[in-house]
Amino acid sequence: MTNIVWTQSALQTLELVYLQTLQYTKNERIAAKLHNKLIKEAEMLRTFPNAGNILNTSERVTLCYRALVVDTNYKLIYYADANKDVIIVTVWDVRQNPDKLTKTIE
């Protein structure tokens, strides 16, 4: 069975997304809805680990990273390890500079 493993960095980013959404919207329901949607989509990867698009990365990156669009502004960045477990590396806000993502996964 495929396990979903959130890295410490991904968990911190997930919490940050919740807090930023709460601060921006002033609505706990909206923040919780986005938070839960991110977790639900991650769980879907248990059944469909190749659902995300393959990321184009530099030659220095040896893992096959994928990006699953979860919301208009957020993607889950992950890879499947040798045991077929899905390792979620970060929750990516697509409004950021893409070069920052490359640095995050290198």
C-alpha positions as CSV (number, residue, x, y, z in Angstrom):
1,M,0.0,0.0,0.0
2,T,1.2,3.5,-0.9
3,N,1.9,5.7,2.1
4,I,1.6,9.5,2.0
5,V,4.6,11.1,3.8
6,W,4.6,14.8,4.5
7,T,8.1,16.3,5.0
8,Q,8.5,18.7,7.9
9,S,8.9,21.5,5.5
10,A,5.7,20.5,3.7
11,L,3.8,20.4,7.0
12,Q,5.1,23.9,7.9
13,T,4.1,25.2,4.5
14,L,0.6,23.6,4.9
15,E,0.2,25.4,8.2
16,L,1.4,28.7,6.7
17,V,-1.1,28.4,3.9
18,Y,-3.9,28.0,6.4
19,L,-2.7,31.0,8.5
20,Q,-2.2,33.2,5.5
21,T,-5.6,32.3,4.1
22,L,-7.2,33.0,7.5
23,Q,-5.4,36.3,7.8
24,Y,-6.4,37.4,4.3
25,T,-10.0,36.2,4.3
26,K,-10.8,36.7,8.0
27,N,-12.9,33.5,7.6
28,E,-11.9,30.3,9.4
29,R,-14.2,28.2,7.3
30,I,-12.5,29.3,4.0
31,A,-9.1,28.7,5.5
32,A,-10.1,25.3,6.8
33,K,-11.7,24.4,3.5
34,L,-8.5,25.1,1.6
35,H,-6.4,23.2,4.2
36,N,-8.7,20.2,4.0
37,K,-8.7,20.3,0.2
38,L,-4.9,20.1,0.2
39,I,-4.9,17.1,2.5
40,K,-7.7,15.3,0.6
41,E,-5.9,15.7,-2.7
42,A,-2.7,14.4,-1.1
43,E,-4.6,11.3,0.0
44,M,-5.8,10.8,-3.6
45,L,-2.2,10.3,-4.5
46,R,-2.3,7.0,-2.5
47,T,-4.4,5.6,-5.4
48,F,-3.0,7.7,-8.2
49,P,0.6,8.5,-7.4
50,N,1.3,9.6,-11.0
51,A,-1.6,12.1,-11.1
52,G,0.6,15.2,-11.1
53,N,2.5,16.6,-14.0
54,I,6.2,15.9,-14.1
55,L,8.3,19.0,-13.3
56,N,11.0,20.1,-15.6
57,T,14.0,20.3,-13.3
58,S,17.7,20.8,-13.7
59,E,20.1,17.9,-14.4
60,R,21.2,18.1,-10.7
61,V,17.9,16.8,-9.6
62,T,17.8,13.0,-9.7
63,L,14.3,12.5,-8.4
64,C,11.2,12.6,-10.6
65,Y,9.2,15.4,-9.0
66,R,5.6,15.9,-9.8
67,A,3.2,18.8,-9.3
68,L,-0.5,18.3,-8.5
69,V,-2.7,21.3,-9.0
70,V,-5.0,21.5,-6.0
71,D,-6.4,25.0,-6.1
72,T,-6.0,28.0,-8.4
73,N,-3.0,29.2,-6.4
74,Y,-1.6,26.0,-4.9
75,K,0.2,22.8,-6.0
76,L,1.5,19.8,-4.1
77,I,5.1,19.1,-5.0
78,Y,6.0,15.5,-4.5
79,Y,7.8,12.4,-5.7
80,A,7.4,8.6,-5.3
81,D,10.3,6.9,-3.6
82,A,11.7,3.4,-4.2
83,N,9.0,1.9,-1.9
84,K,6.3,3.6,-4.0
85,D,5.5,5.9,-1.1
86,V,4.5,9.5,-2.0
87,I,6.7,12.1,-0.4
88,I,5.2,15.5,-0.3
89,V,8.0,18.1,-0.4
90,T,6.0,21.3,-0.3
91,V,2.8,23.1,-0.9
92,W,3.7,25.5,-3.6
93,D,2.0,28.9,-4.1
94,V,2.1,29.3,-7.8
95,R,2.3,33.1,-7.5
96,Q,5.9,32.8,-6.4
97,N,8.9,33.0,-8.6
98,P,9.4,29.5,-10.2
99,D,13.2,29.8,-9.6
100,K,12.4,29.6,-5.9
101,L,10.8,26.2,-6.5
102,T,13.9,24.9,-8.2
103,K,16.0,25.9,-5.3
104,T,13.5,24.3,-2.9
105,I,13.8,20.9,-4.5
106,E,17.5,20.8,-5.4
